[in-house]
Amino acid sequence: MIQILTLLPVLILAACASRYPAPPSPDDPRYAPVSSWQQPPARVADGAIYQQATAINLYQRRAHRLGDVLTINLNEATSATKSSGTSFSRDSSANVGNSTLLGNVFDTTTGVNGGSEFDGSANSDQSNQLLGNITVTVTDVLPNGLLEVRGEKWLQINRGSEFIRISGLVRTADIAPDNTIESSRVADVRIAYSGTGTLADSNEPGLLSRFFVSNWWPL
């Protein structure tokens, strides 16, 4: 009994630590701005007025180069519903008739009946919606022309912080003339929206609550 009481705090801490990773940080290098910009072609002094190295397209305002910025309009809505049910029953019986010993009949009639039933059902509904916009940076241009974009937005509100992170692949043909694109057109998109601070911590369950809903609790 003493050993069980000694191990109980360790089990509680292990169950809590395995389910909740470390909070995010705004200094994540994976979402840092691009620092190595693509160098323009070397200027060739051929005497012409037009120089390709310093040329600017007057009509091309869409992101298409390394380091260009692009605004993503977030319009994500998901809904999922799941239900399941299980039921089974089992009946069993055993009967023993009269027995005979040395020509004498004895009444040993015995009957045993047994049965069991189980009914279970579960329902789960989940829906999410995320609206807004975030401006990201082109971090790479793939050989097939796809743009790899990545960026984040941090908001400091009172005693907490909220952040949005997004990364994915964009086709230049899907970019609107105003240099925006819908989030539904971003391939392999990764969107994270969360927060840190007092408000975020208030939504977290306590240590004992985490233990009782974890796989460590035997019941």
N, C-alpha and C positions, 0 to 999 in steps of 0.2 A: 504493500500500500504506500509506503514511504517513497519507494522508487517511482511509482506512478505519479505521485504528487510532485516529485522532483522534475520529472520529464514533462509535466503539463505546461509550464511556462515556455519551455523550448519548443514544444509542438505548436503553441499559439503563435510565437514569433515566426517560426518557419512557415506556417500557413499564411500569415499576413504578408511576409516578405515575398513569397513566391507569386502572389497575385497582383501586386502593385509595384511596377517598376519605378525607377527614379524619375522625378519630374523633369520636363523638358527645359532646355536652356536657350535663351535667345542668341547665344554665341555658337550655335551648331555650325561647324565648317561646311557641312553638306549644303547649307542654304545661304552661305556667305556670297556676297556679290562677286562677280567675275573680276579678277584683277589682271589677267593677261589678255589684253585685247588683241584682236586680229590686226596685224599691221597691213596698211594699204600697200599696193604695189609701188615699187620704187619709181620716182619721177624720172622721166627720160626727157632730156633737153633737146627736142627736135625742132624747136622754133615755132611750133604751132600754138595757137591760142588755147585750144582745148587740151587739157591734161587729164588723163584717166585717173591719176592718183588723187586728184582733188575734185573730181567731178561729183556733183550732187544731182540726183534725179529729182526734178521738180514735181513729178507726179507720183512717185513711189514713196508713200509714207508708211507702208507696212513693214513690220519687223522682218528682216531677212538675213541679218549678219550677226556674228558673235558680238555680244554686248548690247544689242538693241533691246528696248523694253517693249512689253506687250501687256495689255490689260485684259484680264480674263473675267468675264461676267459669270459669277457663281449662281447657278440655278439648278440645284440638286434636290430631288425629292424621291424618296424611296419608301416603299410600303411592303410589308411581308406579313403573311398570316399562315400559321401552321397549327394543325390539330391532329391528335392521335388518340386512339382508344384501344384498349386491350381487355378481353374478357375470356375466361375459361372456367370450366367446371369439371369435376371428376367424382365419380361414384364407384364404390367397391363394396362387395359383400362376400361373406364366407359362412357356410352352413355345415354343421356336423350332425349326422343322423344317429339313430340308436346303435349301440354296440352290443356284441354278443360275446359272452365269456363262458366256456364250458357248458354250452347249451342254454345258458340263461341270457335273457334279453334285458339289457339295462337301458333306461331312458336317459340318454346323454345328448339329447337334441340341443344344439347350441347354434345361435346365429349372431353374426357380427356384421354391422353395416357402417359404412363411413362415406363421407363426402366432403368436398371442399369447393369453394367458388371464389373467383377474383374478378373484380370489375375496376378498371382504371381508365382515366381520361385526362388529357392535357390540352390546353389551348395557349397559343402565344401570338400576340399581335405587336408589331413594331413598325413605327413610321418615323422618318427623319426629313427635315427640310433645312436647306442652307441657301440663303440669298445674300448677295453682296458682290463686291468686285475686289480684285487684287491685281496689282501691276507686278509682273515678273520680268526676269532677265533671260535672254537667250544665252545659254551656257555652252552650247555646241551646235554645230551644223553637220548633220550626218551626210554621208556620200549620196544618198538618195534624195536629198533636199529637205528632209524633215528637220524641224527645229526642236532641240531639247531645251525646255524652259524650266525654270525653278525660281521660287521666291517665297518670302514669308512676310507677314505683317504682325507686329506686336503693338498692343494697346495697353497702356498703363492706366488703370482705373482705380482710384482710391487706394486700397491696400492689396490689390490683386492685379494680375495681368491676364489678358486674353490674346491668343495668337491664332493665325491662320497660316498653314503651310500647304504648298501645292507644287507638284512637279509632274511632268509628262512630255508628250511629243505632239507637235503641232505641224499641220500642213500650211504652207504659205497661202494656198488657194482658199483655205477656210477663214483666213483673216479678213475682217471687214475693212472697208476703206478708211474708217476712223481708227484703225489699228486696235481693234478689239476682237475677241473671239468668245464664243459660248463654251462653258465648261464641258458641255456634252460632246463637243468636237475635239476635245483633248484626249489623245490615245494614251493608254497605260497611265491614267491619271492617279495620283496619290494626293488625297486631300485630308488634312488633319485640322480639326478645330477644337481647341481645349483652352484651359486656363490654369493659372496657379495663384496662390494667395489664400486669404481668409475665406472668400466666397467659395472657391473651389474646394477647400478643405472641409467646409461645413456640409458638403454633399457626400463626404466619404463616411462609411460606417466605422464604428469603433473597433478596437482590437478583438473584443469578445464576439462581436457580431461577425467579423470576418472569419473567426475560428469556427463558429457554429454553422456557417454556410459553406465552409471549405470541405475538401475531400478528406481532411484529417478527422473530422467529426464522424464517429462510427454510426450514429443513428440516422 
